[in-house]
Amino acid sequence: MKIKEYMVAALTVASVLGLSFTQTAAADTADAGKKYEANWESLNSRPTPQWFSDAKFGIFIHWGIYAVPGWAPKGQYSEWYWNWISNKDDKNPSWVFHRDHFGKDFSYKDFAPMFKAQLYDPEFWADLFVKSGAKYVVPTSKHHDGYAIWPSAEASRTWGHPWNSMEVGPHRDLLGDLGKACRDRGLRFGFYYSLYEWYNPLWLKDHKRYVDEHMIPQFKDVVTRYSPDIIFSDGEWDMPSKDWKSEELLAWVYNESPCKEEVIVNDRWGRECRHHNGGYYTTEYAAGMDNDAHPWEESRGMANSYGYSRRETAEEYKTSRYFIISLADTVSRGGNLLLDIGPDEYGLIPTIMQQRLLDIGDWLRVNGEAIYGTRCAKRTTEWTEGERPDQKRGQFMVTDSIMDQIGQTPKGDSARKKCFFTRKGHTNYAITTGWPGKTLTIKNIKVDPETEVTMLGVEGKLDYKVDGKTLTITVPQLSVDEVPCLYAYSFRITHSEILPE
């Protein structure tokens, strides 16, 4: 489906969610018609497609053969299962689990026929993603095990046996079916693609031949088939970008591919590339970045793994409050949040993951105006009660987790709260991490006589007082039944400017 066709669907979904989009199809593309050269200087000059800067929230999906064992030691990624069990040491917990449950002679390849995905319903998945408020979806087209969830001829050819979802396992184009369901609902759609494959025979024999004969034609095939809006590359760390031929490959993406005008790519194209080259920078299971000069995205799972891990307990899953506040924090610093789900081998999304997504969607239906299409307000945070230990007031250090500072659960009126700021033009939004009390005081803000203050989800204007550069807002006193949402609350301040501290 082309952009003009599914922009109509996107606007329909937006109206249901109570959102507004100001960009047009023409403004939603990169610099159309420009020829990009196969070097980083030229590739890095490509403008960021506006849709990515406006979207703010996406869904990551790690799904493949590794969902069959669905296991990893506590705190590790289950999608690395094959790599973990390659060390056949009786002191290795992954190998012991594999040996005891499947047998020492059971190979990872033997999981492929067991990956049937017989309950996979891409229509249900896409409906859930819409309800979550996400604007784009990024499933793994293949992970480091090389198993492709689309009919990749290269996968089976270079491995020497059926190694894609059409030929073994589900006998279905899992990637294509999900792409259609998502785009039918106005969601942007792309994929994750691992450059390398741990045990591909060609990779183990000759890296150059692997790149030329497997990786490049396979990558061009999946891009041409599905015309992605976003490409999340990974597995780049073994070689520099020159050896991956990444510059030539991205020149093809930007100049010749069917998605050349709208696609955005990340920064994982060679061992030297992260946070230096690429369309947007990436972090994972971190606090993100403090940078609105270059687009970036933080990705993480809901517990400790990206892929499905049946070992993870409810206590290991972060709360809905955690993710809502993390989203507000990330957006206030100029980033996007890519939140991962790990479906099981049947194609079912664990209920706890569904609930987290639905809770985020409930919050975004009220507060989406303060998230979608916003930009960094130049001062990302402010404490509303107390001081952060060992930190300057109003500063955010990316080595710290915001949730480690304020805690996952409310601690009553004495709990420290934080205020994040986003903006659209001369309208600023203050998002508080909890109910602010009777008043909300914002320092270093400039307002004028036309300024109006409202609370998203609550009717009517709010009273406020101005004392120099300090704004004190009278917070409406609501009953439990009248509170518009949970966990975080957004205040719209028109005709205003957030000043640096």
C-alpha positions as CSV (number, residue, x, y, z in Angstrom):
1,M,0.0,0.0,0.0
2,K,1.4,3.4,-1.0
3,I,1.6,6.4,1.4
4,K,-1.4,8.3,-0.1
5,E,-3.6,5.2,0.4
6,Y,-2.7,4.4,4.0
7,M,-2.4,8.1,5.1
8,V,-6.2,8.1,4.8
9,A,-6.3,5.0,7.1
10,A,-3.9,6.7,9.5
11,L,-6.0,9.7,9.8
12,T,-9.1,7.6,10.4
13,V,-7.3,5.8,13.3
14,A,-6.1,9.1,14.6
15,S,-9.6,10.5,14.7
16,V,-10.7,7.5,16.7
17,L,-7.9,8.1,19.2
18,G,-8.6,11.8,19.4
19,L,-5.3,12.8,17.8
20,S,-4.4,15.3,15.2
21,F,-1.8,15.2,12.5
22,T,-0.6,18.4,10.8
23,Q,1.8,16.9,8.3
24,T,0.9,16.1,4.8
25,A,2.0,13.2,2.6
26,A,4.5,15.5,0.8
27,A,6.0,16.8,4.1
28,D,6.2,13.2,5.4
29,T,9.0,12.2,3.0
30,A,12.7,12.8,2.9
31,D,14.4,15.0,0.3
32,A,12.8,13.4,-2.7
33,G,14.9,13.4,-5.9
34,K,18.3,13.9,-4.3
35,K,21.0,11.4,-5.3
36,Y,22.9,10.0,-2.4
37,E,26.5,8.8,-2.8
38,A,27.9,5.7,-1.2
39,N,29.7,7.4,1.6
40,W,28.7,8.4,5.1
41,E,29.0,12.1,4.6
42,S,26.4,12.0,1.8
43,L,24.2,9.4,3.5
44,N,24.1,11.2,6.8
45,S,22.9,14.4,5.1
46,R,19.6,12.8,4.3
47,P,16.7,14.5,6.2
48,T,14.8,12.6,8.8
49,P,11.3,11.6,7.5
50,Q,8.9,13.6,9.5
51,W,6.7,10.6,10.3
52,F,9.4,9.2,12.6
53,S,10.0,12.4,14.4
54,D,6.2,12.7,15.1
55,A,5.5,9.0,15.9
56,K,7.3,8.7,19.2
57,F,6.1,5.2,20.1
58,G,6.6,1.9,18.3
59,I,6.3,-1.8,18.9
60,F,9.4,-4.1,18.6
61,I,8.7,-7.8,18.1
62,H,11.2,-10.6,18.6
63,W,9.7,-13.8,17.2
64,G,11.3,-16.8,15.7
65,I,12.4,-20.4,16.4
66,Y,13.8,-19.3,19.7
67,A,10.2,-19.0,21.0
68,V,10.0,-22.8,21.0
69,P,12.4,-23.3,23.9
70,G,11.5,-19.9,25.1
71,W,14.1,-19.8,27.9
72,A,17.2,-18.0,29.1
73,P,19.1,-17.6,32.3
74,K,17.7,-14.8,34.4
75,G,18.5,-11.5,33.0
76,Q,19.6,-12.7,29.6
77,Y,18.0,-12.6,26.1
78,S,16.1,-15.7,25.1
79,E,16.6,-14.9,21.4
80,W,20.3,-15.8,21.9
81,Y,19.3,-19.4,22.9
82,W,21.3,-21.1,20.2
83,N,24.4,-19.1,21.1
84,W,23.9,-19.8,24.8
85,I,23.7,-23.6,24.3
86,S,26.7,-23.8,22.0
87,N,28.9,-24.0,25.1
88,K,28.3,-27.6,26.1
89,D,29.6,-27.2,29.6
90,D,27.8,-28.8,32.5
91,K,28.3,-25.6,34.4
92,N,26.5,-23.6,31.6
93,P,22.8,-23.3,32.8
94,S,21.6,-22.9,29.2
95,W,23.2,-26.1,28.1
96,V,22.0,-28.0,31.2
97,F,18.4,-26.8,30.5
98,H,18.7,-27.8,26.9
99,R,20.2,-31.2,27.6
100,D,17.7,-32.1,30.3
101,H,14.6,-31.0,28.4
102,F,15.4,-31.8,24.8
103,G,18.5,-34.1,24.9
104,K,22.1,-33.6,24.2
105,D,21.7,-34.7,20.6
106,F,18.8,-32.4,19.9
107,S,20.0,-29.6,17.6
108,Y,18.7,-26.1,17.4
109,K,17.7,-26.9,13.8
110,D,15.3,-29.5,15.2
111,F,13.2,-26.7,16.7
112,A,12.2,-25.4,13.3
113,P,9.4,-27.9,12.6
114,M,8.1,-27.2,16.1
115,F,7.7,-23.5,15.4
116,K,4.2,-23.8,13.9
117,A,2.6,-20.5,14.9
118,Q,-0.8,-22.2,14.6
119,L,-2.6,-19.6,16.6
120,Y,-1.0,-16.6,14.9
121,D,-3.5,-13.9,14.2
122,P,-1.9,-10.8,12.6
123,E,-5.2,-9.0,12.5
124,F,-5.5,-9.3,16.3
125,W,-1.9,-8.2,16.7
126,A,-2.4,-5.1,14.6
127,D,-5.7,-4.2,16.5
128,L,-3.8,-4.5,19.7
129,F,-1.0,-2.2,18.4
130,V,-3.5,0.4,17.4
131,K,-5.1,0.2,20.9
132,S,-1.7,0.7,22.4
133,G,-1.3,4.0,20.7
134,A,1.9,2.9,18.8
135,K,2.5,4.4,15.4
136,Y,5.0,1.9,14.0
137,V,5.8,-1.8,14.2
138,V,9.2,-3.4,13.8
139,P,9.3,-7.3,13.9
140,T,12.5,-9.3,13.4
141,S,12.6,-10.5,9.8
142,K,15.5,-12.7,11.0
143,H,17.7,-12.7,14.1
144,H,21.3,-13.9,14.5
145,D,20.2,-17.5,14.0
146,G,19.4,-16.7,10.4
147,Y,15.9,-18.2,10.3
148,A,13.8,-15.9,8.1
149,I,10.1,-15.3,8.8
150,W,9.4,-14.6,5.1
151,P,10.1,-16.8,2.1
152,S,13.8,-16.0,1.8
153,A,15.4,-18.2,-0.9
154,E,18.9,-17.1,0.3
155,A,18.2,-18.4,3.8
156,S,17.6,-22.0,2.7
157,R,20.2,-21.9,0.0
158,T,23.2,-20.9,2.1
159,W,22.2,-23.0,5.1
160,G,21.7,-26.1,2.9
161,H,18.3,-26.9,4.3
162,P,14.9,-25.3,4.7
163,W,15.4,-22.2,6.9
164,N,12.5,-19.9,6.3
165,S,8.9,-19.8,7.6
166,M,7.4,-20.7,4.3
167,E,9.4,-23.9,3.9
168,V,9.6,-25.2,7.5
169,G,7.5,-24.5,10.6
170,P,4.4,-22.4,9.9
171,H,4.5,-22.7,6.1
172,R,3.4,-19.1,6.0
173,D,4.8,-15.6,5.2
174,L,4.7,-14.4,8.8
175,L,6.3,-11.0,8.0
176,G,4.1,-10.2,5.0
177,D,0.9,-11.1,6.7
178,L,1.7,-8.8,9.7
179,G,2.8,-6.0,7.3
180,K,-0.5,-6.1,5.5
181,A,-2.6,-6.1,8.8
182,C,-0.6,-3.2,10.2
183,R,-0.7,-1.0,7.1
184,D,-4.5,-1.7,6.7
185,R,-4.8,0.0,10.0
186,G,-2.6,3.0,9.2
187,L,0.4,1.8,11.1
188,R,3.9,2.3,9.8
189,F,5.7,-1.0,9.2
190,G,9.3,-2.0,8.9
191,F,11.6,-4.8,10.3
192,Y,14.7,-5.7,12.2
193,Y,17.4,-7.4,10.1
194,S,20.6,-9.0,11.5
195,L,23.5,-8.5,9.2
196,Y,25.4,-11.5,10.4
197,E,24.3,-15.1,11.3
198,W,26.2,-17.0,14.0
199,Y,26.5,-20.3,12.3
200,N,25.7,-19.8,8.7
201,P,28.1,-22.1,6.8
202,L,29.1,-19.3,4.4
203,W,29.7,-16.8,7.2
204,L,31.9,-19.3,9.0
205,K,33.9,-20.1,5.8
206,D,34.3,-16.7,4.2
207,H,32.9,-13.3,5.5
208,K,33.3,-11.6,2.1
209,R,31.4,-14.2,0.2
210,Y,28.7,-14.2,2.9
211,V,28.2,-10.5,2.4
212,D,28.2,-10.7,-1.4
213,E,26.3,-13.9,-2.0
214,H,24.0,-14.0,1.0
215,M,23.5,-10.8,3.0
216,I,23.2,-8.2,0.2
217,P,20.8,-10.2,-2.1
218,Q,18.7,-11.3,0.9
219,F,18.5,-7.7,2.3
220,K,17.5,-6.3,-1.1
221,D,14.9,-9.1,-1.4
222,V,13.2,-8.3,1.9
223,V,13.3,-4.5,1.3
224,T,11.9,-4.9,-2.2
225,R,9.1,-7.3,-1.1
226,Y,7.9,-5.2,1.9
227,S,8.9,-1.6,1.2
228,P,9.7,-0.9,4.9
229,D,9.1,2.5,6.6
230,I,11.9,1.7,9.1
231,I,14.9,-0.7,9.0
232,F,16.5,-1.7,12.3
233,S,19.8,-3.3,11.4
234,D,21.8,-5.2,14.0
235,G,24.6,-7.8,14.3
236,E,27.1,-5.4,12.8
237,W,29.9,-5.5,15.5
238,D,32.2,-8.1,13.9
239,M,33.2,-5.9,11.0
240,P,33.5,-2.2,10.0
241,S,30.9,-0.8,7.6
242,K,33.3,-1.0,4.7
243,D,33.4,-4.8,5.0
244,W,29.6,-5.0,5.2
245,K,29.4,-2.7,2.2
246,S,26.8,-0.7,4.2
247,E,27.4,2.6,2.4
248,E,26.7,1.0,-1.0
249,L,23.7,-0.8,0.4
250,L,22.2,2.3,1.9
251,A,22.8,4.3,-1.3
252,W,20.7,1.7,-3.0
253,V,18.0,2.0,-0.3
254,Y,17.9,5.8,-0.6
255,N,18.2,6.1,-4.4
256,E,16.6,3.0,-5.9
257,S,14.5,0.9,-3.4
258,P,10.7,1.2,-3.4
259,C,10.8,2.8,0.0
260,K,13.5,5.4,-0.8
261,E,11.5,8.5,0.0
262,E,10.0,7.4,3.4
263,V,12.3,4.9,5.0
264,I,14.5,5.6,8.0
265,V,17.4,3.4,9.0
266,N,19.2,3.1,12.3
267,D,22.9,3.3,13.2
268,R,24.0,-0.3,13.3
269,W,25.9,-0.8,10.0
270,G,29.4,-1.5,11.2
271,R,31.4,-1.6,14.4
272,E,32.2,2.1,14.1
273,C,28.7,3.3,13.3
274,R,26.7,3.5,16.5
275,H,25.9,7.1,17.4
276,H,28.0,8.3,14.5
277,N,26.4,7.1,11.2
278,G,22.8,6.3,10.2
279,G,19.4,7.8,10.2
280,Y,18.7,7.5,13.9
281,Y,20.8,6.5,16.9
282,T,19.9,3.5,19.1
283,T,20.2,2.5,22.7
284,E,18.8,-0.6,24.4
285,Y,17.9,-1.3,28.0
286,A,19.4,2.0,28.9
287,A,18.2,5.5,29.8
288,G,18.4,6.7,26.2
289,M,20.1,9.9,25.2
290,D,19.9,13.6,26.1
291,N,20.0,14.9,22.6
292,D,17.4,16.5,20.4
293,A,19.9,17.4,17.6
294,H,19.8,13.9,16.1
295,P,16.8,11.5,16.1
296,W,17.3,8.6,18.5
297,E,15.3,5.6,19.9
298,E,15.5,3.6,23.1
299,S,14.4,0.0,22.8
300,R,13.7,-2.5,25.5
301,G,11.6,-5.5,26.4
302,M,9.0,-5.6,29.2
303,A,11.1,-7.7,31.5
304,N,14.7,-8.8,30.9
305,S,14.5,-10.4,27.4
306,Y,13.3,-9.3,24.0
307,G,12.3,-12.8,22.9
308,Y,9.7,-14.8,24.8
309,S,11.1,-16.3,28.0
310,R,8.7,-18.6,29.9
311,R,11.1,-18.3,32.9
312,E,10.4,-14.6,33.5
313,T,8.0,-14.0,36.4
314,A,5.4,-11.2,36.9
315,E,7.7,-9.5,39.3
316,E,10.3,-9.2,36.6
317,Y,8.0,-7.3,34.3
318,K,8.0,-3.5,34.6
319,T,4.7,-1.9,35.5
320,S,2.5,0.1,33.3
321,R,3.4,3.2,35.3
322,Y,7.1,2.5,34.5
323,F,6.5,2.4,30.7
324,I,4.2,5.4,30.7
325,I,6.6,7.6,32.6
326,S,9.5,6.2,30.5
327,L,7.7,7.2,27.4
328,A,7.1,10.7,28.6
329,D,10.7,11.0,29.8
330,T,12.1,9.7,26.5
331,V,10.0,12.0,24.3
332,S,10.8,15.0,26.5
333,R,14.5,14.4,25.6
334,G,13.8,14.2,21.9
335,G,13.7,10.4,21.5
336,N,11.3,7.6,20.5
337,L,10.4,4.5,22.6
338,L,10.4,1.1,20.8
339,L,8.8,-1.3,23.3
340,D,9.2,-5.0,22.6
341,I,6.9,-7.9,22.9
342,G,7.9,-11.6,22.6
343,P,5.1,-13.8,21.3
344,D,5.3,-17.6,22.0
345,E,5.7,-20.4,19.6
346,Y,2.0,-20.5,18.9
347,G,1.9,-16.9,17.9
348,L,0.2,-15.7,21.1
349,I,1.2,-12.5,22.8
350,P,1.5,-13.1,26.5
351,T,-1.5,-11.6,28.4
352,I,0.7,-9.6,30.7
353,M,2.3,-7.9,27.6
354,Q,-1.1,-7.2,26.1
355,Q,-2.2,-5.6,29.4
356,R,0.8,-3.3,29.4
357,L,0.1,-2.2,25.9
358,L,-3.6,-1.5,26.6
359,D,-2.7,0.5,29.7
360,I,-0.3,2.7,27.6
361,G,-3.0,3.1,25.0
362,D,-5.5,4.2,27.7
363,W,-3.0,6.9,28.8
364,L,-2.2,8.0,25.3
365,R,-5.9,8.5,24.4
366,V,-5.9,11.2,27.0
367,N,-2.4,12.5,26.8
368,G,-1.4,11.8,23.2
369,E,-1.4,15.5,22.3
370,A,1.5,16.0,24.7
371,I,3.5,13.2,23.0
372,Y,2.7,12.8,19.3
373,G,4.2,15.4,17.0
374,T,6.0,17.2,19.9
375,R,9.6,18.3,20.1
376,C,12.0,18.7,23.0
377,A,11.2,21.9,25.0
378,K,14.9,22.5,25.6
379,R,14.6,21.8,29.3
380,T,13.7,18.2,29.7
381,T,12.9,17.8,33.4
382,E,12.2,19.5,36.7
383,W,11.7,18.2,40.2
384,T,8.4,19.2,41.7
385,E,9.2,17.9,45.1
386,G,12.6,17.3,46.7
387,E,16.0,17.1,44.9
388,R,17.7,14.4,43.0
389,P,20.6,13.2,45.1
390,D,24.0,14.1,43.7
391,Q,22.5,15.8,40.6
392,K,21.9,19.4,39.7
393,R,18.3,20.4,39.7
394,G,16.6,20.0,36.3
395,Q,19.4,18.1,34.8
396,F,19.2,14.5,33.5
397,M,22.2,12.2,33.4
398,V,21.8,9.5,30.8
399,T,23.7,7.0,33.0
400,D,20.8,7.0,35.4
401,S,17.4,5.4,35.0
402,I,14.6,7.9,35.6
403,M,12.5,5.1,37.2
404,D,15.4,4.2,39.6
405,Q,15.2,7.8,40.8
406,I,11.4,8.1,41.3
407,G,10.7,4.4,42.0
408,Q,8.3,2.1,40.2
409,T,5.4,2.5,42.7
410,P,3.9,5.7,44.2
411,K,5.0,6.4,47.7
412,G,2.2,8.8,48.8
413,D,2.3,12.6,48.9
414,S,5.9,12.7,50.1
415,A,7.2,10.9,47.0
416,R,9.4,13.0,44.7
417,K,7.7,13.8,41.5
418,K,9.1,14.9,38.2
419,C,7.9,17.2,35.4
420,F,8.7,16.5,31.8
421,F,8.3,19.1,29.1
422,T,7.4,18.8,25.4
423,R,6.3,21.4,22.9
424,K,4.5,22.2,19.7
425,G,5.4,25.6,18.5
426,H,4.6,28.1,21.2
427,T,2.5,25.6,23.2
428,N,4.3,23.7,25.9
429,Y,3.2,20.6,27.8
430,A,4.2,19.8,31.4
431,I,3.8,16.1,32.2
432,T,3.9,15.2,35.9
433,T,4.9,11.8,37.3
434,G,1.9,11.5,39.6
435,W,-0.8,13.8,40.8
436,P,0.9,17.2,41.5
437,G,-1.3,18.2,44.4
438,K,-3.2,21.4,44.8
439,T,-0.8,23.4,42.7
440,L,1.8,22.8,40.1
441,T,4.7,25.3,40.1
442,I,7.0,25.6,37.1
443,K,10.1,27.8,37.2
444,N,11.9,29.5,34.4
445,I,8.9,29.8,32.0
446,K,7.8,32.8,30.0
447,V,4.1,33.4,29.4
448,D,2.1,36.3,28.0
449,P,-1.4,37.8,28.5
450,E,-2.9,35.3,26.0
451,T,-1.6,32.2,27.8
452,E,-4.2,29.6,28.6
453,V,-3.6,26.6,30.9
454,T,-5.7,23.4,30.6
455,M,-5.3,19.8,31.8
456,L,-5.6,17.2,29.2
457,G,-8.7,15.1,29.8
458,V,-10.4,17.7,32.0
459,E,-12.8,20.4,30.6
460,G,-12.3,24.1,31.2
461,K,-9.4,26.5,31.7
462,L,-7.3,26.4,34.9
463,D,-6.4,29.4,37.0
464,Y,-2.8,30.3,37.4
465,K,-0.5,33.0,38.8
466,V,2.7,34.4,37.4
467,D,5.6,35.7,39.6
468,G,8.4,36.8,37.3
469,K,9.5,33.6,35.6
470,T,7.5,31.3,37.9
471,L,4.1,29.9,36.9
472,T,1.9,28.5,39.6
473,I,-1.1,26.5,38.2
474,T,-4.2,25.7,40.3
475,V,-4.7,22.0,39.9
476,P,-8.4,20.9,39.6
477,Q,-9.5,18.9,42.7
478,L,-11.1,15.8,41.3
479,S,-12.6,12.7,42.7
480,V,-11.2,9.3,41.9
481,D,-13.9,8.8,39.3
482,E,-13.1,12.1,37.7
483,V,-9.3,11.7,37.2
484,P,-8.8,11.4,33.5
485,C,-6.0,8.8,33.6
486,L,-3.4,7.1,35.8
487,Y,0.2,7.6,36.6
488,A,1.1,10.8,34.8
489,Y,-0.8,14.0,34.0
490,S,-0.4,16.6,31.2
491,F,-0.9,20.3,31.4
492,R,-1.2,22.4,28.2
493,I,0.3,25.9,28.4
494,T,-0.3,28.0,25.3
495,H,1.7,31.1,24.3
496,S,4.7,30.1,26.4
497,E,8.4,29.4,26.3
498,I,10.3,27.1,28.6
499,L,13.5,28.8,29.5
500,P,16.9,27.1,30.2
501,E,17.9,27.0,33.8
